[in-house]
Amino acid sequence: MAMISGVNIPDNKRINIALRYVYGIGPAIAEKIISQT
Protein backbone atom coordinates (compact mmCIF):
# COMPACT_ATOMS: atom_id res chain seq x y z
CA MET A 1 0.00 0.00 0.00
CA ALA A 2 1.43 3.36 -1.03
CA MET A 3 1.30 6.40 1.22
CA ILE A 4 0.83 9.98 0.01
CA SER A 5 0.77 12.87 2.50
CA GLY A 6 0.23 10.44 5.34
CA VAL A 7 -2.78 8.80 3.67
CA ASN A 8 -2.73 5.12 2.75
CA ILE A 9 -3.67 4.61 -0.89
CA PRO A 10 -5.38 1.23 -1.39
CA ASP A 11 -3.86 -1.20 -3.90
CA ASN A 12 -7.16 -2.82 -4.86
CA LYS A 13 -8.80 0.35 -6.24
CA ARG A 14 -8.41 2.01 -9.62
CA ILE A 15 -5.91 4.86 -9.43
CA ASN A 16 -8.44 7.60 -10.17
CA ILE A 17 -10.56 6.38 -7.24
CA ALA A 18 -7.61 5.74 -4.91
CA LEU A 19 -6.24 9.27 -5.37
CA ARG A 20 -9.48 10.67 -3.95
CA TYR A 21 -8.56 9.27 -0.53
CA VAL A 22 -6.18 12.24 -0.21
CA TYR A 23 -7.95 15.31 1.20
CA GLY A 24 -8.48 17.94 -1.48
CA ILE A 25 -8.26 15.60 -4.46
CA GLY A 26 -11.59 15.12 -6.17
CA PRO A 27 -12.55 13.57 -9.49
CA ALA A 28 -11.34 16.48 -11.65
CA ILE A 29 -7.95 16.81 -9.97
CA ALA A 30 -7.45 13.03 -9.96
CA GLU A 31 -8.04 12.94 -13.73
CA LYS A 32 -5.65 15.87 -14.21
CA ILE A 33 -2.93 14.07 -12.21
CA ILE A 34 -3.41 10.89 -14.25
CA SER A 35 -3.30 12.72 -17.58
CA GLN A 36 -0.02 14.45 -16.66
CA THR A 37 1.81 11.18 -16.01
mmCIF file of the N, C-alpha and C atoms, coordinates in Angstrom:
data_MODEL
# 
_entry.id   MODEL 
# 
loop_
_atom_site.group_PDB 
_atom_site.id 
_atom_site.type_symbol 
_atom_site.label_atom_id 
_atom_site.label_alt_id 
_atom_site.label_comp_id 
_atom_site.label_asym_id 
_atom_site.label_entity_id 
_atom_site.label_seq_id 
_atom_site.pdbx_PDB_ins_code 
_atom_site.Cartn_x 
_atom_site.Cartn_y 
_atom_site.Cartn_z 
_atom_site.occupancy 
_atom_site.B_iso_or_equiv 
_atom_site.pdbx_formal_charge 
_atom_site.auth_seq_id 
_atom_site.auth_comp_id 
_atom_site.auth_asym_id 
_atom_site.auth_atom_id 
_atom_site.pdbx_PDB_model_num 
ATOM 1   N N  . MET A 1 1  ? 0.849   -1.170 0.000   1.00 0.00 ? 1  MET A N  1 
ATOM 2   C CA . MET A 1 1  ? 0.000   0.000  0.000   1.00 0.00 ? 1  MET A CA 1 
ATOM 3   C C  . MET A 1 1  ? 0.898   1.237  0.000   1.00 0.00 ? 1  MET A C  1 
ATOM 4   N N  . ALA A 1 2  ? 0.664   2.115  -0.931  1.00 0.00 ? 2  ALA A N  1 
ATOM 5   C CA . ALA A 1 2  ? 1.432   3.357  -1.027  1.00 0.00 ? 2  ALA A CA 1 
ATOM 6   C C  . ALA A 1 2  ? 0.880   4.383  -0.041  1.00 0.00 ? 2  ALA A C  1 
ATOM 7   N N  . MET A 1 3  ? 1.717   5.345  0.310   1.00 0.00 ? 3  MET A N  1 
ATOM 8   C CA . MET A 1 3  ? 1.299   6.398  1.225   1.00 0.00 ? 3  MET A CA 1 
ATOM 9   C C  . MET A 1 3  ? 1.637   7.751  0.599   1.00 0.00 ? 3  MET A C  1 
ATOM 10  N N  . ILE A 1 4  ? 0.652   8.629  0.527   1.00 0.00 ? 4  ILE A N  1 
ATOM 11  C CA . ILE A 1 4  ? 0.832   9.983  0.005   1.00 0.00 ? 4  ILE A CA 1 
ATOM 12  C C  . ILE A 1 4  ? 0.309   10.948 1.057   1.00 0.00 ? 4  ILE A C  1 
ATOM 13  N N  . SER A 1 5  ? 1.140   11.869 1.488   1.00 0.00 ? 5  SER A N  1 
ATOM 14  C CA . SER A 1 5  ? 0.767   12.871 2.497   1.00 0.00 ? 5  SER A CA 1 
ATOM 15  C C  . SER A 1 5  ? 0.168   12.240 3.747   1.00 0.00 ? 5  SER A C  1 
ATOM 16  N N  . GLY A 1 6  ? 0.694   11.104 4.138   1.00 0.00 ? 6  GLY A N  1 
ATOM 17  C CA . GLY A 1 6  ? 0.229   10.443 5.345   1.00 0.00 ? 6  GLY A CA 1 
ATOM 18  C C  . GLY A 1 6  ? -1.064  9.668  5.178   1.00 0.00 ? 6  GLY A C  1 
ATOM 19  N N  . VAL A 1 7  ? -1.537  9.520  3.943   1.00 0.00 ? 7  VAL A N  1 
ATOM 20  C CA . VAL A 1 7  ? -2.779  8.802  3.670   1.00 0.00 ? 7  VAL A CA 1 
ATOM 21  C C  . VAL A 1 7  ? -2.442  7.519  2.930   1.00 0.00 ? 7  VAL A C  1 
ATOM 22  N N  . ASN A 1 8  ? -2.936  6.400  3.429   1.00 0.00 ? 8  ASN A N  1 
ATOM 23  C CA . ASN A 1 8  ? -2.728  5.122  2.751   1.00 0.00 ? 8  ASN A CA 1 
ATOM 24  C C  . ASN A 1 8  ? -3.599  5.055  1.503   1.00 0.00 ? 8  ASN A C  1 
ATOM 25  N N  . ILE A 1 9  ? -2.967  4.746  0.383   1.00 0.00 ? 9  ILE A N  1 
ATOM 26  C CA . ILE A 1 9  ? -3.669  4.612  -0.889  1.00 0.00 ? 9  ILE A CA 1 
ATOM 27  C C  . ILE A 1 9  ? -3.875  3.118  -1.139  1.00 0.00 ? 9  ILE A C  1 
ATOM 28  N N  . PRO A 1 10 ? -5.131  2.660  -1.245  1.00 0.00 ? 10 PRO A N  1 
ATOM 29  C CA . PRO A 1 10 ? -5.385  1.228  -1.393  1.00 0.00 ? 10 PRO A CA 1 
ATOM 30  C C  . PRO A 1 10 ? -4.894  0.680  -2.732  1.00 0.00 ? 10 PRO A C  1 
ATOM 31  N N  . ASP A 1 11 ? -4.366  -0.538 -2.693  1.00 0.00 ? 11 ASP A N  1 
ATOM 32  C CA . ASP A 1 11 ? -3.865  -1.196 -3.899  1.00 0.00 ? 11 ASP A CA 1 
ATOM 33  C C  . ASP A 1 11 ? -4.989  -1.770 -4.755  1.00 0.00 ? 11 ASP A C  1 
ATOM 34  N N  . ASN A 1 12 ? -6.097  -2.104 -4.141  1.00 0.00 ? 12 ASN A N  1 
ATOM 35  C CA . ASN A 1 12 ? -7.156  -2.819 -4.857  1.00 0.00 ? 12 ASN A CA 1 
ATOM 36  C C  . ASN A 1 12 ? -8.175  -1.899 -5.531  1.00 0.00 ? 12 ASN A C  1 
ATOM 37  N N  . LYS A 1 13 ? -7.898  -0.603 -5.584  1.00 0.00 ? 13 LYS A N  1 
ATOM 38  C CA . LYS A 1 13 ? -8.799  0.355  -6.236  1.00 0.00 ? 13 LYS A CA 1 
ATOM 39  C C  . LYS A 1 13 ? -8.145  0.886  -7.503  1.00 0.00 ? 13 LYS A C  1 
ATOM 40  N N  . ARG A 1 14 ? -8.960  1.337  -8.447  1.00 0.00 ? 14 ARG A N  1 
ATOM 41  C CA . ARG A 1 14 ? -8.413  2.006  -9.624  1.00 0.00 ? 14 ARG A CA 1 
ATOM 42  C C  . ARG A 1 14 ? -7.748  3.297  -9.164  1.00 0.00 ? 14 ARG A C  1 
ATOM 43  N N  . ILE A 1 15 ? -6.715  3.730  -9.884  1.00 0.00 ? 15 ILE A N  1 
ATOM 44  C CA . ILE A 1 15 ? -5.909  4.861  -9.425  1.00 0.00 ? 15 ILE A CA 1 
ATOM 45  C C  . ILE A 1 15 ? -6.727  6.145  -9.324  1.00 0.00 ? 15 ILE A C  1 
ATOM 46  N N  . ASN A 1 16 ? -7.665  6.368  -10.245 1.00 0.00 ? 16 ASN A N  1 
ATOM 47  C CA . ASN A 1 16 ? -8.444  7.604  -10.168 1.00 0.00 ? 16 ASN A CA 1 
ATOM 48  C C  . ASN A 1 16 ? -9.377  7.620  -8.959  1.00 0.00 ? 16 ASN A C  1 
ATOM 49  N N  . ILE A 1 17 ? -9.764  6.466  -8.464  1.00 0.00 ? 17 ILE A N  1 
ATOM 50  C CA . ILE A 1 17 ? -10.563 6.382  -7.237  1.00 0.00 ? 17 ILE A CA 1 
ATOM 51  C C  . ILE A 1 17 ? -9.654  6.467  -6.016  1.00 0.00 ? 17 ILE A C  1 
ATOM 52  N N  . ALA A 1 18 ? -8.524  5.782  -6.060  1.00 0.00 ? 18 ALA A N  1 
ATOM 53  C CA . ALA A 1 18 ? -7.613  5.740  -4.912  1.00 0.00 ? 18 ALA A CA 1 
ATOM 54  C C  . ALA A 1 18 ? -7.041  7.117  -4.599  1.00 0.00 ? 18 ALA A C  1 
ATOM 55  N N  . LEU A 1 19 ? -6.784  7.935  -5.613  1.00 0.00 ? 19 LEU A N  1 
ATOM 56  C CA . LEU A 1 19 ? -6.235  9.272  -5.369  1.00 0.00 ? 19 LEU A CA 1 
ATOM 57  C C  . LEU A 1 19 ? -7.196  10.145 -4.574  1.00 0.00 ? 19 LEU A C  1 
ATOM 58  N N  . ARG A 1 20 ? -8.471  9.870  -4.656  1.00 0.00 ? 20 ARG A N  1 
ATOM 59  C CA . ARG A 1 20 ? -9.477  10.673 -3.945  1.00 0.00 ? 20 ARG A CA 1 
ATOM 60  C C  . ARG A 1 20 ? -9.439  10.472 -2.435  1.00 0.00 ? 20 ARG A C  1 
ATOM 61  N N  . TYR A 1 21 ? -8.705  9.477  -1.967  1.00 0.00 ? 21 TYR A N  1 
ATOM 62  C CA . TYR A 1 21 ? -8.561  9.272  -0.528  1.00 0.00 ? 21 TYR A CA 1 
ATOM 63  C C  . TYR A 1 21 ? -7.757  10.406 0.099   1.00 0.00 ? 21 TYR A C  1 
ATOM 64  N N  . VAL A 1 22 ? -6.965  11.118 -0.701  1.00 0.00 ? 22 VAL A N  1 
ATOM 65  C CA . VAL A 1 22 ? -6.176  12.243 -0.206  1.00 0.00 ? 22 VAL A CA 1 
ATOM 66  C C  . VAL A 1 22 ? -7.094  13.455 -0.137  1.00 0.00 ? 22 VAL A C  1 
ATOM 67  N N  . TYR A 1 23 ? -7.085  14.146 1.001   1.00 0.00 ? 23 TYR A N  1 
ATOM 68  C CA . TYR A 1 23 ? -7.946  15.308 1.200   1.00 0.00 ? 23 TYR A CA 1 
ATOM 69  C C  . TYR A 1 23 ? -7.635  16.377 0.159   1.00 0.00 ? 23 TYR A C  1 
ATOM 70  N N  . GLY A 1 24 ? -8.649  16.878 -0.501  1.00 0.00 ? 24 GLY A N  1 
ATOM 71  C CA . GLY A 1 24 ? -8.482  17.944 -1.481  1.00 0.00 ? 24 GLY A CA 1 
ATOM 72  C C  . GLY A 1 24 ? -8.389  17.458 -2.914  1.00 0.00 ? 24 GLY A C  1 
ATOM 73  N N  . ILE A 1 25 ? -8.300  16.146 -3.106  1.00 0.00 ? 25 ILE A N  1 
ATOM 74  C CA . ILE A 1 25 ? -8.256  15.602 -4.463  1.00 0.00 ? 25 ILE A CA 1 
ATOM 75  C C  . ILE A 1 25 ? -9.616  14.997 -4.772  1.00 0.00 ? 25 ILE A C  1 
ATOM 76  N N  . GLY A 1 26 ? -10.290 15.616 -5.727  1.00 0.00 ? 26 GLY A N  1 
ATOM 77  C CA . GLY A 1 26 ? -11.586 15.119 -6.174  1.00 0.00 ? 26 GLY A CA 1 
ATOM 78  C C  . GLY A 1 26 ? -11.456 14.496 -7.549  1.00 0.00 ? 26 GLY A C  1 
ATOM 79  N N  . PRO A 1 27 ? -12.582 14.231 -8.186  1.00 0.00 ? 27 PRO A N  1 
ATOM 80  C CA . PRO A 1 27 ? -12.546 13.574 -9.490  1.00 0.00 ? 27 PRO A CA 1 
ATOM 81  C C  . PRO A 1 27 ? -11.786 14.365 -10.554 1.00 0.00 ? 27 PRO A C  1 
ATOM 82  N N  . ALA A 1 28 ? -11.994 15.664 -10.617 1.00 0.00 ? 28 ALA A N  1 
ATOM 83  C CA . ALA A 1 28 ? -11.343 16.476 -11.654 1.00 0.00 ? 28 ALA A CA 1 
ATOM 84  C C  . ALA A 1 28 ? -9.832  16.523 -11.459 1.00 0.00 ? 28 ALA A C  1 
ATOM 85  N N  . ILE A 1 29 ? -9.394  16.727 -10.236 1.00 0.00 ? 29 ILE A N  1 
ATOM 86  C CA . ILE A 1 29 ? -7.953  16.806 -9.970  1.00 0.00 ? 29 ILE A CA 1 
ATOM 87  C C  . ILE A 1 29 ? -7.306  15.438 -10.157 1.00 0.00 ? 29 ILE A C  1 
ATOM 88  N N  . ALA A 1 30 ? -7.991  14.380 -9.771  1.00 0.00 ? 30 ALA A N  1 
ATOM 89  C CA . ALA A 1 30 ? -7.452  13.032 -9.964  1.00 0.00 ? 30 ALA A CA 1 
ATOM 90  C C  . ALA A 1 30 ? -7.233  12.756 -11.449 1.00 0.00 ? 30 ALA A C  1 
ATOM 91  N N  . GLU A 1 31 ? -8.190  13.134 -12.287 1.00 0.00 ? 31 GLU A N  1 
ATOM 92  C CA . GLU A 1 31 ? -8.036  12.938 -13.732 1.00 0.00 ? 31 GLU A CA 1 
ATOM 93  C C  . GLU A 1 31 ? -6.900  13.790 -14.285 1.00 0.00 ? 31 GLU A C  1 
ATOM 94  N N  . LYS A 1 32 ? -6.734  15.004 -13.764 1.00 0.00 ? 32 LYS A N  1 
ATOM 95  C CA . LYS A 1 32 ? -5.647  15.875 -14.211 1.00 0.00 ? 32 LYS A CA 1 
ATOM 96  C C  . LYS A 1 32 ? -4.292  15.271 -13.846 1.00 0.00 ? 32 LYS A C  1 
ATOM 97  N N  . ILE A 1 33 ? -4.181  14.715 -12.648 1.00 0.00 ? 33 ILE A N  1 
ATOM 98  C CA . ILE A 1 33 ? -2.931  14.073 -12.213 1.00 0.00 ? 33 ILE A CA 1 
ATOM 99  C C  . ILE A 1 33 ? -2.616  12.884 -13.114 1.00 0.00 ? 33 ILE A C  1 
ATOM 100 N N  . ILE A 1 34 ? -3.621  12.076 -13.411 1.00 0.00 ? 34 ILE A N  1 
ATOM 101 C CA . ILE A 1 34 ? -3.414  10.892 -14.246 1.00 0.00 ? 34 ILE A CA 1 
ATOM 102 C C  . ILE A 1 34 ? -3.003  11.288 -15.657 1.00 0.00 ? 34 ILE A C  1 
ATOM 103 N N  . SER A 1 35 ? -3.614  12.323 -16.200 1.00 0.00 ? 35 SER A N  1 
ATOM 104 C CA . SER A 1 35 ? -3.304  12.721 -17.580 1.00 0.00 ? 35 SER A CA 1 
ATOM 105 C C  . SER A 1 35 ? -1.915  13.328 -17.708 1.00 0.00 ? 35 SER A C  1 
ATOM 106 N N  . GLN A 1 36 ? -1.349  13.844 -16.616 1.00 0.00 ? 36 GLN A N  1 
ATOM 107 C CA . GLN A 1 36 ? -0.019  14.451 -16.661 1.00 0.00 ? 36 GLN A CA 1 
ATOM 108 C C  . GLN A 1 36 ? 1.098   13.428 -16.519 1.00 0.00 ? 36 GLN A C  1 
ATOM 109 N N  . THR A 1 37 ? 0.767   12.194 -16.172 1.00 0.00 ? 37 THR A N  1 
ATOM 110 C CA . THR A 1 37 ? 1.813   11.180 -16.005 1.00 0.00 ? 37 THR A CA 1 
ATOM 111 C C  . THR A 1 37 ? 1.865   10.247 -17.181 1.00 0.00 ? 37 THR A C  1 
# 
